[in-house]
Amino acid sequence: MTNTRKAPIELGKAEFQAIGHQLVDAIANFLDAIEEQPVTTGEAPKQLQALLPPALLPENGASATEVLAKATNLVLNHSLLNGHPKFLGYITSSAAPLGALADLLAAAVNANVGAQILSPIATEIEKQTIRWLAEFIGVSPTYGGILVSGGNMANFTAFVAARTAKAPGNTKEDGLGNASSQLIVYCSKMTHTWVEKAAVLFGLGSKAIRWIPTDAAYKMDHQILEQTIQDDLQKGHTPIMVIGTAGDVSTGVVDDLQALAAICKTYTLWFHIDGAYGAPAAVLPELKTLFAGMEEADSIALDPHKWLYSPLEAGCTLVKNENYLRDTFSSHPVYYNFDSTEEDAVHNYYEYGLQNSRGFRALKVWVALQHVGRSGYVEMIRQDIELANYLFSLAEKHPELQAITHNLSIVTLQYVPKSITRDSENNKLYINDLNKELLNRLQVGGEAFLSNAVVNDRYCLRGCVVNFRTSKKDIEEIIEIIVREGRELHKSFRNSLNMSA
């Protein structure tokens, strides 16, 4: 008996090929000319909503060719282009073109990388990708781990494992209700906000966080850290975890990881490193000393969709002893036929993280690592850092810019009109307000896109170079754009305030 079913969602081979070729051609043309497009159209939500189909869900379907053509136009012509060479905002990289094709391939098979039997080759590729990522950043390839959606989830995964490993008793069975003392985690004041989410979501509460001050170089002050740990022990609290940062989100600073590792050993604490942004820079030989101590970490978070140029989403949790992940997340309901025998051990990723159903994130990372190789990444990451240094040096030399910080590939700066002195408190507030409005203007103007940071109470423009398309010419033009827009904005501010300067 032949199968005569024809589902409305099915595409025949010829139709799939035709619209697939059209899509690939459109994407190729888009990428080839991306620098000629505005970074963003700056359209308001209402303008974008007007471009969409009628609000009601259609009763009947339309042709696949028509639907995909409309979608292609919307996405390619009305998006923020983080692959644009003048996009230096947040920590979103220009995505590897091969990674986009790998995502298409992964979606075609639609493997559920939650259990080995559901994703046989995908599981093995993810395991190899984990080993390669550990080797890439200079830690032992025996680290285990899991790919997740991004930095928050990578850090969350490690946080829960640390809680399971270091909290007294059996938190997996008994929870935290029977804990006789407050569990405490320690991090720099520069640490990303994920840690506050984690403390709230996983039962410790935000008061369990000790925000340790930084030194003059914006690194966690490890002397204050150790004193704070001792104070908490005297109060009867239970310290469990220290979080170091390898490339903080605002300034790119790398903590003194060796000093933090030594403190963790002294007090038997879990040592976690948030390297979501900066950890890949450890591949550079000249930065080996900067990242010394990372190999001592119990867990590390890093995001291939940041400085390894993978398409979103791709985060990663590495754990020195992956048994802690399994101890934390594994469960064996009767409706799972996923168990293995001693003779044929299998790796079921649902036992290593928060998700059961998981997409095949590893493929785009795995193909890019092979396509580019270690030497290719060394070249690109080094160039990004050199371009950031160039941005900083141009800001230093410009009479209307104040260069604030430069670490790894992150630069912070302020636009300061020549007629404004920086000493007065009122002028500092004015400069902050001016730069805040300048950033808003830049982010919708379409010429260049930066983000912000607050450094020592100064509201700064922040540029992060994780973009393989950015060149020195782009950096020079970004400086010109900042100064031109800053002058115009200061003029309008001055007129509205009736300032004489």
Protein Blocks (a to p, Z undefined) as FASTA:
>chain_A
ZZfbdcfkbccfklmmmmmmmmmmmmmmmmmmmmmpcfbgoiafklmmmmpccfbdcfbd
cdfklmmmmmmmmmmmmcccfkbfklcghjbdcddfklmmmmmmmmmnopaffbfklmmm
lmmmmmmmmmmmmmmnopafkbgcdddfblmlmmmmmmmmmmmmmpgcjfklnommlpcb
dcdddddfkbcfklmmmmmmnonojmlpccddddfkopacfklmmmmmmmmmmnopacfb
dcddehifklopacdfklmmmmmmmnopacdddfklmmmmmmpmklmmmmgojlmpfbdc
ddfklmnopacdddddddfblmlmmmmmgccdfklcfbccfklccddfklmmmbfbdcdf
klmmmmmmmmnommlmmmmmmmmmmmmmmmmmmmmmpmkbccfbdchjbccdddddfklc
fkbmklmmmmmmmmmmmmmmmmmnomaccddddeehiacddddddbfkbcfklmmmmmmm
mmmmmmmmmmmmmmmnopaZZ
